[in-house]
Amino acid sequence: MTPTVFSLDPGSKQTGWAVLTMDERLVEAGLLLPDRVWDDAATRLAAMKQSLIALLDQYRPQVIVIEWTSGKVIKSRHTGGGAGLPIYGVAVGAFWQVCEYWAEACRREGRSCAVVRIAENEWTQGRPKLRRRIGGTPALSRVDLIEHRFPSYVPEKDPGGDVADAIGVNLHYQRRQRLLHQEAR
């Protein structure tokens, strides 16, 4: 089995995920969705956590990368002028906890699996998720870059750019690891 990196862009209404090989080939990517978006946050998260476990069991990654909140999330992205921020934090923590438990079970079975948290502001470097104007000039977005790199990625199936972000944080992790490995030589 080819070693893989599984990555998550957590959210309480939908969560992007991606599986890439260690040589940056996209295996699969998609969205974790709740049974019903109008359910309360705890019910939505419970459903998505079960789907996450099934994906981890299916792909059996050696590394799980989760986008971590920097604590500086733009309030306008969350309903109620930032009232959604606590729920977002709960979602990040819930998915991280599932990943940690899953990785620990792997280690008890003698398999290796690491869970790595990468802050959003570290890997995005301020690039917008979706296309917008910066200083009057159209800016390439993170979605644009992922679409260019992976022709199988379809932005229309990823309305919030969460799958693109899962792919992006995965690529960032892998490239950072290669740089660290080269520096250690």
Buried (B, 14 or more C-beta within 10 A) or exposed (E): EEEBBBBBBBBBBBBBBBBBEBEBEBBBBBBBBBEEEEBEBEEBBBBBBEBBBEBBEEBBBBBBBBBBBEEEBEEEEBEEEBEBBEBBBBBBBBBBEBBBEBBEEBEEEEEEBBBBBBBBBBBBEEBBBBBEEEEEEEEEBBBBBBBEBBEEBEBEEBEBBBBBBBBBBBBBBBEBBEEEEEEEE
